[in-house]
């Protein structure tokens, strides 16, 4: 990517500890381009108002921009606008499905399948549901290279399987799973499928019609939008059958003490005043990504990952954790017996931001017999020169900590 792209991200142009900031924690949260920052600024400067209920000019403008963002999301993933529910993020998307779908349709003796590689947010809600309903949580194992064992997954599927919840892309290892094939196999036994798309949306095109997933969740802050906003896509036929997740304003048509009638999709699941500027920022972020082109982004990030994977081999004692054939731009690694946190602290002293720890994937770390890893995760605004500085900094860290 050229300098004109980096120029669109103001936060990248600063120093940390006297060194130019190198931001390699994109899997945790992405930085925001001027287009997103401006969209949020415009909302508060020009048309700050609550939406849907006001007849005045500001309310109309805010409503138009918010609903235009919903349409942008729908177009981005090839869905109907009725199927786009704004939520706080992927975590709320999972919990919404677990409560509004799971509590209605999961029964004692049913089985829910997740993988050993899931983020805690795609494990705990299903555990809670299974405990409440007397259902069983089954876990797809992984290989030493960090790939799901598809033979084991297929063997697990049965008429007892009612729901499969898996990530499209691992946040801890970067592994890209064959979700289209996994969805088809689940549908063959009558199960519905929730896809955690949080780590996929920033890096690749997602077409829900092509995947045929029943539900998809993702977070705005990982795809260059603001925090506290996300999306739950659900097939309209399923959403119509589900009970509302929360009660309150906006999710109703009529309320009386004799009873309440619920609103049409997608408002049925959007109780209360929403995160208006968050939704608008998400629309702006997706338009920005579209202006560059996801195929261009994917090709560049893959090239950068390959370069970084090769370059990091020069670090003494380096051990990559997660070497799947299909990966997003994530490098998870350990260095000899050095604790990941110590590596992260020393890199911070040199202006480099990485993530250390278990990455909200403690079962995955237990599978590998480790407490955590160092994780460098790349976006399209990162460069080869930054990779070179990372490698040099790691080499210095080894000399200090060994």
N, C-alpha and C positions, 0 to 999 in steps of 0.2 A: 504494500500500500504506500502511496506517496505522502509527502508532507502535508498536502492539503486536507487529507483525512484526519491526521493527528491534530491539525490546527482547529478542527471542529470540537475538540475535547479540551476545554480550558484547564481542567484539573491536572492534566498530564504535564503542564508546563510550569512546574514548580520544583523546588529542591527540598529534600528531606535529609537531615543531618549533613547539610552542605553538599549533597550529591543530587544529580537529576533524578527525579522520581521514576522508578521503573515499576509499573503496576502489573503484577502477575497473579492477581487474586480474582480473576473474572468469573470463575465458577461460583464464588461466594456472592459477588454483586458486580455488575458492570458499571463503567463510567458513562456519563450522560453527554450527548452532543448538544451543541448550541440550539439546534432545532427543538429539542425537548425542553431545555432550560427556558427558551423563549416562549414556548407554548404554555408553560406553567406561569411565567411572568405575565403573559398576556391575559390569562384567566383572572389573576388577582388584580391587575391594573385596569382591565377594560370591562369585564363582564362577570365578576364574582357574584353569584347568586345561587340559591337552591334551584333544583331542576324539577321539571314535570308538573309542578303545581302552581306556577306563577303565570299571570297574564301579562306581566310587564316586560319591557324590552330586555332587561338583563337576564331575566329568567328564561326568556325565549332563546337568547343567544347561547346561554350556558347549556340548555337542553339540546339545542341543535349540535353544538360541538361535542357534547358527551355521546349523543346517539350516532354522530358521524364516526366517532372513535369506535363504537361498537361495530359499525358496518365495516370499518377498516380491518378490525380483528376477524370478522366473519370472512371477508374476502381473502385475508392472509392465509387462513387455514382451510378455505373452501367449504365453509359451513353456511347455514341459514342464520340470519341475524337473530331469529327467535331462539337459537340454540346457544347463544353466547351470554353467559351469566358472569357479570363482574363480581369478583370476590377479592379478598385481601391478598391472596397468593396461592401457590400450589397447596400449602398446608390446609388452608380453608377449603380448597376444592376437594381434597381427599376426605376431609371431615364431613363436608356436605353430602358427598356420595355415601359415605359410611352410615350417616344418620338418616338422610332422606330416602335413599334407596335401600341400604342394608337393613335398617331396622324394620322396614316394611316387608322385605322379600327374603331375607336370610332366616333360616329356621334351624332348629336343633338337628344335628347330624349332617348339615351341609358343610362343604369345604370351600375355603378361600385360599388361593395360591398367590404367594409373593416370592421374591427371590432373595437369596443371601446377600445380594448387593444393594438392597434398597436403602434409601435415606430413611431416617427414623420416622419422618412424617408419612411415609408410605408403609409403615409397619404398625406403629402404635394404634392408630384408629381401627385397624382391622383386628388387632389383638383385643381391643376393648369390645368390639362388636362380637367377636367369637365368644368372649367370656360371658357377655350378656345373653347371647342367643344359644349357647351350647354348640356352636359350630367349631370346626377344626381349621387351624391355620397350617398350611403346608408350605414348605420352603424349597425352592429350586436351588440345588447346589451349583457351585461354580468350579471351574478348573483352576490350576495353578497360574495360568496366564490371565485369568480374570474374565472368562467367558462363561455364560450360562450353559449348563449341561442340557442340551436340548432333548437328548434321549430320556433323561430323568423327568423333564417337564412333560413330555408326551405320555410317559408312563403314569404320571400323577393324574392326568385328566380322566374324568369319569362322569357318569350322570350325577354324582354327588357334588361335582365342581359347579359352584354357582357364580363365582366371581374370580377373575384374575387381575391382579394389580401389579404392574411392573413399570420400571422406568424405561423410557426410550433410550436414554444415555446415562451412564453412571456418573454421578458428581465426583466420586472419589477416585475413579480409575480412568474415566473417559470412554469406557467400553460402549459401543453402539450395538444394541441388541437387535436381532431379526424380528422386530415386533409385528410386522405384517403377517409373517408366517405363524407367529405365536397367537395372534388374534384369530386367524382362520381356524387354527386347531382348537382354540377355546370355544369358538362358536359352534364347531362340529359336535360338541357335547352339551350345547345349550347354555354355556356360561356367558356372562357379560364381562367386558374388559375395560378397566381403567388404565390409561397410560399417563405416567408422570412425564410431562414434556418440558420440565423446567430447564434441563440442560441441553435440550435439543433445539428449542426455538431460536436461540442466538446463532446457531451454526448451520442449520439446514432447513430445507423446505418441508413443511408438514402439511399433508393433504388428508384431512379426516375421512373424506370419501374414499380415497384410495386405500388408506389403512383399514377402514371400516371399523374403527374403534367405537365403543359405545360412549366412553367418556374420555376427555383429555383435559389435564390441568397444567397451567404454567403460570410463572410469576413475571410481572413486568420489570422488576428491578434487575433481572438477569438478562433482559433483552433491551437494555439501554433506556428504559423508562424509569419512573419514580418508584419509590418503595410503597408498600401497602396496597398495591393493586395487582390483580391477577385475573385469570379467566378459568372458568369451568365450561368447557364445551360438553354438551350431552345431546344424544339423539332426541329429537323432539318427542317421539313416541314414548321414550322412557321418562323424560322430564314431566310429561303430562300425567304419568301414573304416580309420580313421587309426591309425598307430602312436603309442604314448605319446611325449610330448615329453621327459620326464625319467623316470629310473628311481629307485626308492627305496621307502620305506614308504608305505602307504596305497593306492598305485596297483596293488597286486598282490592276488591271491587266495591264491596259494601260491608259495613259492620253494624250490627245491632246486638242487643242482648238476647235476641232469638237465635242468632247465628251469624257466621261470616262467610262470604264467598271470596275465593282467592282470585288474584289477578291473572291475566294471560301471561304466557311466556314472552320474554324472559324475566318479567318483573316479579313473578311468583316467588323467586328466590332472592330478591333484592330488597329486604326490609330496611326501612330507615333511610336517612340521608347518606348517599354513597360517597366514596372518595372521588369527588368530581374531577379535581385537577389531576388525580392519578389516572383516571380513565382517559382524559384528554392527552396526558403525557404518553400513555401507551399507544394511542393512535399516532401521535407524532413520531414516536420511536419506530414503529413498524413502517411508516412511510419513509423514514430515513434509511432503514435497512433495505427497503425495496428500491430506493434510489441508487444504492450501490449494487445491489443484486446478490441474493443468497448464493447462487452458484459461484460468483466471484469471491465472496467471503469464504465459502467452504474450500475452494481451491487454494486460496492464499493461506488460510489457517492450517490446512493439511500440509502444505509445503513447509510452513514454519514449524509445525510439530515434528516433521521428519528431520529438519535441520537441528532442532533442539535435542531430539532423541540421540542423534549422532554426536553432537557437540558435547553433551553432558557425560559421555563416556570417558572424557579426559579427566574427570574428577576421581581421584583415588578412592576406592572403596564404594563407588556408586552402585546401588542396587535398585533397579526399576521395579515398581510394584504395579502390575497391570500391563501386560504386553499383548493385548488382544490384537487380532488382525485388523479389526475395524474400530477406530478410536476417534473421538473428538479431540480437540486441542488441549489435552490435560496430561501433564507429567507428574506422576506420583512416585516418590523415591525415598530411599534411606541411604545414609552414608555410614558404613561401618557400624560401630557401636555408639555413634553420636546420637543424642536425643534430638528428635525433630525440632522441639521448641528452642533448643540452643542454636540450631542452625537458623531458625527464623529470626531470632534476636540479632545474631551477627549480620544477617542479610539486611535487616532493618537499619543497622548502623551504617550500611552502605547505600541506603536509599531504595532498597528493593523490597517490595511487598509480595510475600507469598503466604500461603495458608499452612498451618501445621496442626496436627491433632488427628482425631478420628473422623472428622468431616461429617459428623452426625450419621456415621455408619459403623457403629460399634460391633454388630454381628459380623460385618465384613472383615474388620480388623481381627476379630477373634478367629475367623477362618484362616487368616494368614499367620496367626500367632504373634501379632505385634500390637503395640498400643496405638500407633498412628503413623502417619507419613508426613513428609514435606510435599506440598502440592503447588506446582507452578501451572497456572491455567491461562491460556492465551486468548486474546481477541484480535480482531482485524487491525486494531491500531497499534499492536505490538510489532517489534521489528527484529531482524536478525542481529542487529547491533546490540539490542537489549539482551538477547540470548547470550551473546558473547560476554557481556558484562556479568550476567548471572553465573556463567561457568567460572569466570575469573574470581568472582566473589565466593563461590563454593570452594574453590581451590584454596583461597585464603582462610576460609572457615575451617577447613580440614587441618591446615597447619597450626591454627590456634587451638583447636579442640582435641587434636590427637595426642 
